[in-house]
Amino acid sequence: MLSALLWCIAGIVVLVAGAEVVVRAGARVAADLGIPPLIVGLTIVAIGTSAPELAVGIEAALQGSGALAVGNIAGTNTLNLLLILGLSALIDPLALRLQTLRLDLPVMVASAFGLLAMAWDGVLTRTEGAAMVAGAIVYTAVIVRLSQRESLRVKAEYIEEFGVSPRERSRVETIVNLAGLMLGITIIIIGAEWLVDGGVTLARGLQISEALIGLTVVAIGTSMPELVTTIVGTIRKERDVAVGNLLGSSIYNILAILGITCLVPAGGVSFGPEL
């Protein structure tokens, strides 16, 4: 029992460390491409901080723990929107951009209701997973399209901060940042395996449902990257990155992370009525 708890703690620590590497390297690569801060938060940072959820979801699905995979997503999104976003607003009031109100929030709400409808029968099939992934691709395409409208302003801000234009940045630096991304993802996968193994063992040892473990212990652990990123962004007055990270993570958790997870097992992901 004690060893399972220690594996959970070790997994959470490794997940946070790996996510930090992914976020830093990913944000720098995005900056080299001249992407707006909000877009960076909604895409690169959001996907980077959602990597633990993906690794945990796939590992749980392969072990037949569908309740843990789905519970983790539900618990993480709840923590993102209530605890982390609320804490950010408590530190400094949030000012939402028009794009957030017109696109990101509606997509997030639609994704949540869509997941509720698909999961009503207790099974998320591969077909439903493919539909969620397709939704993530469409959402990303729309964001990329919108980002092109702000390219000139972003390039000007980039030159002001770094002293050179994105195209003048060294290719070696970009390669180093890409290598950092791969290293961070590898660390995250290792941490996720430890966390899932420890969480499942702990749940069975305490005779607690895997859904409850996913909604609490695992969800809190995989939400740590979003928490750290949001708090740092808030303190540094980088609100677009902070808000975009949370909204983007919540959207990608459902559409991309859970969608990909459903594609892994042949029969999709099944879970009990406790969710």
C-alpha positions in Angstrom: 0.0 0.0 0.0 2.8 2.4 1.0 4.7 1.6 -2.2 1.7 2.3 -4.3 1.3 5.7 -2.7 5.0 6.4 -3.2 4.7 5.5 -6.9 1.7 7.9 -7.2 3.7 10.7 -5.6 6.8 10.0 -7.8 4.6 9.9 -10.9 3.1 13.3 -10.1 6.5 14.8 -9.6 7.8 13.4 -12.8 4.7 14.5 -14.7 5.0 18.1 -13.5 8.7 18.1 -14.4 8.1 16.7 -17.9 5.2 19.1 -18.5 7.4 22.1 -17.5 9.9 21.0 -20.1 7.2 20.6 -22.8 5.6 24.0 -22.0 8.9 25.9 -22.1 10.2 24.3 -25.2 6.8 24.4 -27.0 6.2 28.1 -26.2 9.6 29.0 -27.5 9.0 27.1 -30.8 5.7 28.8 -31.1 7.3 32.2 -30.5 9.8 31.5 -33.3 6.9 31.0 -35.6 5.3 34.3 -34.6 2.1 32.9 -33.1 0.0 35.2 -30.9 0.1 34.6 -27.1 -3.5 33.6 -26.9 -3.0 31.1 -29.7 0.1 29.8 -27.9 -2.0 29.2 -24.8 -4.9 27.6 -26.7 -2.7 25.3 -28.7 1.0 24.7 -27.8 0.8 25.3 -24.1 -2.6 23.6 -23.8 -1.5 20.5 -25.7 1.7 20.4 -23.7 0.0 20.6 -20.3 -2.6 18.0 -21.5 0.2 15.5 -22.3 -0.1 14.0 -18.8 -3.8 13.3 -19.4 -3.0 11.7 -22.7 -0.3 9.5 -21.3 -2.5 8.5 -18.3 -5.5 7.9 -20.6 -3.7 5.6 -22.9 -1.9 3.7 -20.1 -5.2 3.3 -18.3 -7.0 2.1 -21.4 -4.4 -0.5 -22.2 -4.8 -1.8 -18.6 -8.6 -2.0 -19.1 -9.2 0.8 -16.5 -11.7 2.8 -18.6 -13.2 4.4 -15.5 -9.8 5.8 -14.5 -9.2 7.3 -18.0 -12.6 9.0 -18.3 -12.7 10.0 -14.6 -9.3 11.6 -15.0 -10.6 13.8 -17.8 -13.8 14.8 -16.0 -11.9 15.5 -12.8 -9.2 17.5 -14.5 -11.6 19.7 -16.4 -13.5 20.4 -13.2 -10.4 21.4 -11.5 -9.3 23.5 -14.4 -12.5 25.6 -14.6 -13.4 25.8 -10.9 -10.2 25.7 -8.9 -7.4 26.9 -11.2 -9.4 29.4 -13.2 -11.0 30.7 -10.0 -7.7 31.0 -8.3 -6.3 32.9 -11.3 -9.3 35.3 -11.2 -8.8 35.7 -7.4 -5.2 36.8 -7.9 -6.0 39.2 -10.7 -9.5 39.8 -12.3 -9.8 38.2 -15.8 -10.5 40.2 -18.9 -11.9 37.8 -21.6 -11.2 38.6 -25.3 -13.9 38.6 -27.9 -12.5 35.4 -29.5 -12.8 33.6 -26.2 -16.5 34.5 -25.9 -17.4 33.7 -29.5 -15.3 30.6 -30.1 -13.5 29.0 -27.2 -16.2 29.0 -24.6 -18.9 27.8 -27.0 -16.6 25.0 -28.2 -15.8 24.0 -24.7 -19.5 23.8 -23.7 -20.4 21.9 -26.9 -17.6 19.4 -26.3 -18.8 18.8 -22.7 -22.4 18.1 -23.8 -21.3 16.0 -26.7 -19.2 13.9 -24.4 -22.2 13.5 -22.0 -24.4 12.3 -24.9 -21.8 9.8 -26.2 -20.9 8.4 -22.7 -24.5 8.0 -21.7 -24.4 4.2 -22.5 -21.2 3.6 -20.5 -19.0 3.1 -23.6 -17.0 5.4 -25.8 -16.4 3.5 -29.0 -13.6 4.0 -31.6 -16.1 5.7 -33.9 -17.0 8.3 -31.2 -13.3 8.7 -30.5 -12.6 9.4 -34.2 -15.4 12.0 -34.1 -13.8 13.7 -31.1 -10.4 13.8 -32.8 -12.0 15.2 -35.9 -13.5 18.0 -33.8 -10.1 18.8 -32.3 -8.6 19.0 -35.8 -11.3 21.4 -37.0 -11.0 23.6 -33.9 -7.2 23.8 -34.3 -7.6 24.7 -38.0 -9.9 27.6 -37.0 -7.5 28.8 -34.4 -4.6 28.7 -36.9 -6.7 30.6 -39.4 -7.5 33.3 -36.8 -3.8 33.6 -35.8 -2.8 34.6 -39.3 -4.8 37.9 -38.9 -2.5 38.9 -36.0 0.8 38.0 -37.6 2.1 41.5 -38.2 1.4 42.7 -34.7 3.0 39.5 -33.2 6.1 39.8 -35.3 6.5 43.4 -34.1 6.2 42.2 -30.4 8.7 39.4 -31.1 11.3 41.8 -32.5 10.8 44.1 -29.6 11.4 41.2 -27.1 14.2 39.3 -28.9 15.7 41.9 -31.1 15.4 39.8 -34.2 12.5 38.7 -36.4 11.3 35.0 -36.1 12.9 34.1 -39.4 16.3 35.3 -38.2 16.3 33.0 -35.2 19.0 30.3 -35.4 17.8 26.9 -36.7 20.0 25.3 -34.0 17.8 27.0 -31.3 14.7 25.6 -32.9 16.1 22.1 -33.1 17.2 22.3 -29.5 13.6 23.4 -28.5 12.1 20.5 -30.6 14.5 18.1 -28.8 13.3 19.6 -25.5 9.7 18.8 -26.5 10.6 15.2 -27.2 12.5 14.9 -23.9 9.6 16.4 -22.0 7.1 14.0 -23.7 9.3 11.0 -22.8 9.4 12.1 -19.2 5.7 12.6 -19.1 5.0 9.1 -20.4 7.2 7.6 -17.7 5.5 9.6 -15.0 2.1 8.7 -16.3 2.9 5.0 -16.1 4.0 5.3 -12.5 1.0 7.3 -11.6 -1.5 4.9 -13.2 0.1 1.8 -11.8 0.2 3.4 -8.3 -3.3 4.7 -8.6 -4.9 1.5 -9.7 -3.0 -0.5 -7.0 -4.0 2.0 -4.4 -7.7 2.0 -5.5 -7.9 -1.8 -5.4 -6.0 -2.0 -2.0 -8.5 0.5 -0.4 -11.4 -1.0 -2.3 -12.1 2.4 -3.8 -13.5 2.6 -7.3 -11.1 3.5 -10.1 -13.5 6.2 -11.2 -13.1 8.0 -7.8 -9.3 7.7 -8.0 -9.4 9.2 -11.5 -11.7 12.0 -10.4 -9.5 12.9 -7.4 -5.9 11.7 -7.0 -5.0 11.3 -10.7 -6.9 14.3 -11.8 -5.2 16.6 -9.3 -1.8 15.2 -10.3 -2.3 15.7 -14.0 -3.8 19.2 -13.4 -0.5 20.4 -11.8 1.0 21.6 -15.1 -2.1 23.7 -15.8 -2.0 25.1 -12.3 1.7 26.0 -12.5 1.4 27.5 -16.0 -1.7 29.5 -15.1 -0.3 30.9 -11.8 3.0 31.9 -13.5 1.2 33.5 -16.4 -1.1 35.4 -14.0 1.8 36.7 -11.9 3.7 37.7 -15.0 0.7 39.5 -16.4 0.6 37.1 -19.4 -3.2 36.6 -19.0 -3.8 35.4 -22.6 -1.4 32.5 -22.1 -3.0 31.7 -18.7 -6.6 31.8 -19.8 -5.9 30.2 -23.2 -4.0 27.4 -21.4 -7.0 26.5 -19.3 -9.7 26.8 -22.0 -7.5 25.1 -24.5 -6.7 22.2 -22.1 -10.3 21.7 -21.3 -11.3 21.5 -25.0 -8.3 19.3 -26.0 -8.8 17.0 -23.0 -12.2 16.0 -24.3 -11.8 16.2 -28.1 -8.1 15.1 -28.6 -7.0 13.4 -25.4 -10.1 11.3 -24.7 -10.7 10.9 -28.4 -7.2 9.4 -29.0 -7.6 7.3 -25.8 -10.8 5.7 -27.3 -9.0 4.8 -30.4 -6.4 2.6 -28.6 -8.5 -0.3 -27.3 -10.2 -2.4 -29.9 -13.6 -2.1 -28.1 -13.2 1.5 -27.1 -13.4 2.6 -23.5 -16.0 1.3 -21.1 -16.7 2.4 -17.6 -19.2 1.7 -14.8 -22.3 3.7 -13.7 -20.3 5.5 -11.0 -19.3 8.1 -13.5 
